[in-house]
């Protein structure tokens, strides 16, 4: 027995000694490399031909170091802490408008209803020529935006030029604390379908959602509910958990975290009694739905509580915490991963495995793991939430893209609004044939031109073939192809009239009815809405989606 105890002692001691030895080796390695870094900077400071700026050089080094990790571990200098605060609270002090820049300078692209810009009569399309007496012609939109912000209850003076009359006026505006509402719009769609859009998960968005839901439930007698999470980048996790809690049984696990440090692991459960565990739920997501919005959608999917409609979501399932650094800076560092009720993680398998736009690419099933929902449905990890019902997103026609991004739609609507003092209720607005004919004439008068991507591709191919000396052999084929691809603006404006009308209508209604108007007009012709109403018309079909039954 003594020999056995002695052997156990030495075995345990050996394990501890090896572990300590590994820790010592790691500490030595860290110390050595930090010393190399410090010595390198000192040598540069002493001998480099030009003067080095310490702050920018060290920040570049920190950013390069963090760049090898996940995309969300970042260094935040003191000067950028206000941006972090805005992301979590949705608050800043300013005047409540969005600006852009065109040939005429800085101009207003959006105004938030009820906020200082709105109260002082600033309109979308107005050109800002001066801010506090300083010309804006040489300012970037970032520089102009910073001048518009400041402490609450302070004044900022604008010189505003009317885009139609070109008359200028001075407007003095008092800055206020601007709170971007998490719930920007809610209403009923048709046949008792409630609709709530969640813009982001900021402070008290759970309470605001609850108020909206109870209003729809008690006063509009809704029979089903759509939760729209499209383009929702996430935010405060607790707020998303609060919303899930409204629809699932108390003590249900909504999400949990696991990381290197077990002390930081947490389990988020439904802590309150739910309000409604039976109302049919449909959650709309797209590839810009990220983080807390993916957790909300994923938890409701794993608990078989909602049908998820749309595109595969962004795939951000990492937990960050903020650590204070010397001299006012902070480190936003990833400490764990999120796991939803089935046990799957929503984080994309490979941080770099994304398209050029930054979205999750298709992941082969062989690289993912299989999990099961509460009812036994098979779901997979590997990157975001895969919807139960896919929506095929249609790309905008090239002509629509250029009409929008060259501001022809925006400028036409500015002229339209100058002629129409009141467009009437948003829900009944319709762009007339006469209005669209005027738009077509307006476009023709602007010498509008654009090039199709196919035309660009053919041109590039032609140059390549010419450089290799083969153009003479394919000259006739190229001429025939170029003739077929040459677009006609008149034809394009007619062929894609429905799509262009939609863009014009949204811009018009938004001008008079602000953000609510934009939602109302957009929902009139929404593929998600059509698909959801189609599902609701077949109860057996949507209920079958939430079970493991074969359909």
CORWO-V70888 format. One record per pair of residues at least 24 apart in sequence whose C-alpha atoms are under 6 Angstrom apart, sorted by sequence separation. I is the first residue (numbers start at 0). J is the second residue. D is the distance in whole Angstrom. If there is no record, write none. Layout:
# CORWO-V70888
I,J,D + I,J,D
This chain:
# CORWO-V70888
151,175,5 + 281,305,5 + 285,309,6 + 286,310,6 + 288,312,5 + 289,313,5 + 131,156,5 + 151,176,6 + 244,269,5 + 280,305,5 + 281,306,5 + 282,307,5 + 283,308,5 + 284,309,5 + 285,310,5 + 286,311,6 + 288,313,6 + 290,315,5 + 130,156,6 + 247,273,6 + 281,307,6 + 282,308,6 + 283,309,6 + 286,312,4 + 287,313,6 + 289,315,6 + 290,316,6 + 130,157,5 + 246,273,5 + 285,312,5 + 286,313,5 + 129,157,6 + 193,221,6 + 245,273,4 + 129,158,5 + 192,221,6 + 244,273,6 + 245,274,5 + 246,275,5 + 247,276,6 + 316,345,5 + 128,158,6 + 191,221,4 + 194,224,6 + 246,276,5 + 316,346,4 + 341,371,6 + 127,158,6 + 191,222,5 + 192,223,5 + 193,224,4 + 194,225,5 + 195,226,5 + 196,227,5 + 197,228,6 + 314,345,6 + 315,346,5 + 341,372,6 + 104,136,6 + 127,159,5 + 192,224,6 + 193,225,6 + 199,231,5 + 314,346,5 + 126,159,6 + 198,231,5 + 200,233,6 + 201,234,6 + 205,238,5 + 314,347,5 + 348,381,5 + 126,160,5 + 199,233,6 + 200,234,4 + 201,235,6 + 347,381,5 + 200,235,5 + 347,382,4 + 125,161,5 + 205,241,6 + 344,380,6 + 346,382,5 + 125,162,6 + 205,242,6 + 343,380,5 + 345,382,5 + 345,383,5 + 301,340,6 + 301,341,6 + 298,339,6 + 253,298,6 + 93,148,4 + 223,278,6 + 227,282,6 + 228,283,6 + 229,284,5 + 236,291,5 + 92,148,6 + 223,279,5 + 224,280,5 + 225,281,5 + 226,282,5 + 227,283,5 + 228,284,5 + 229,285,5 + 232,288,6 + 233,289,5 + 239,295,6 + 92,149,6 + 225,282,6 + 230,287,5 + 231,288,5 + 232,289,5 + 233,290,5 + 234,291,6 + 92,150,6 + 230,288,5 + 233,291,4 + 92,151,5 + 229,288,5 + 233,292,5 + 314,382,5 + 314,383,4 + 313,383,5 + 301,372,4 + 302,373,5 + 312,383,5 + 312,384,5 + 311,384,6 + 311,385,5 + 258,334,6 + 258,335,4 + 309,386,6 + 257,335,5 + 308,386,5 + 257,336,6 + 307,386,5 + 310,389,6 + 94,174,5 + 256,336,5 + 307,387,5 + 308,388,5 + 309,389,5 + 93,174,5 + 256,337,5 + 309,390,5 + 93,175,6 + 255,337,6 + 92,175,5 + 255,338,5 + 92,176,4 + 254,338,6 + 91,176,5 + 92,177,5 + 254,339,4 + 91,177,5 + 90,177,5 + 253,340,6 + 90,178,5 + 89,178,6 + 89,179,5 + 425,516,6 + 88,201,5 + 87,201,6 + 88,202,6 + 376,547,5 + 374,546,6 + 375,547,6 + 303,545,5 + 77,327,5 + 77,328,5 + 76,328,4 + 75,328,6 + 75,329,5 + 75,330,6 + 74,330,5 + 73,331,5 + 72,331,5 + 72,332,4 + 72,333,6 + 184,515,6
